[in-house]
Amino acid sequence: MKISLLQPKIIRGDIEYNTNKIQELIDLSSGNLLILAEYALTGSLVLDSQANTQQWAKKTEEMIKRIKIPDNKIIILNSLKRIDEKLYNICQLLPTNLFQIKVYPDDTEQNNGILPGKEHKIFKLFEKRFKILICMDYKFADSIPSDDIDFFIWIYHFTKENFSSKLNSLKEFVKIRKIPMLISSLVSDKNFGFSTYIDTNRIVSLSSYEGILEIDF
């Protein structure tokens, strides 16, 4: 199995532009599982508390339908999505019907009507088992079971201010759990980039440039 962490250089709020940038990286990637950061199509809601979240959800749904997914590939794409007239921060595993809802929305999200999910699911793809944590979910990672999984995926944005401290925390988490962690980030939207893979023996990061980090399992 090969995993591709896609690190696009996005423009906050320009959903059509960001979709095109993501498509470029999809077309260049060679992984079976392609992973994008939180709010990859829009930029962070935390940086735009006045954003029209309903409009974001509607526009991203339109753009997602335009994304061309190569055969035999799965894309983990995070966005806002309406389900049964309720709004969630969700990672869709396209083109399947699988998804993970953010279990612990932050204060900005809750103030914008974004509701929590109920649990962290175990996904099995390409003969590997994994769980997806979305941003604040990692704060509660110590209480999340990791039995019978091969790796964690953390959908997140590193910043210049938090990169070093988060990396140290992640190294300790991986050391204790003995389970690799893949972290997806962005270049722009005031974020630092540095999508990262961590296991007990090594750390590999993509620098603060647009690109793709690929790991073979």
Buried (B, 14 or more C-beta within 10 A) or exposed (E): BBBBBBBBBBBBBBBEEBBBBBBEBBEEBEBBBBBBBBBBBBBBBBBBEEBEBEEBBBBBBEBBEEBEBEEEBBBBBBBBBBEEEEBBBBBBBBEEEBBBBBBBBBEBBEEBEBBBBEEBEBBEBBEBEBBBBBBBBBEEBEEBEBEEBBBBBBBBBBBEEBBEEBBEEBBEBBEEBEBBBBBBBBBBBEBBBBBBBBBEEEEBBBEBEBBBBBBEB
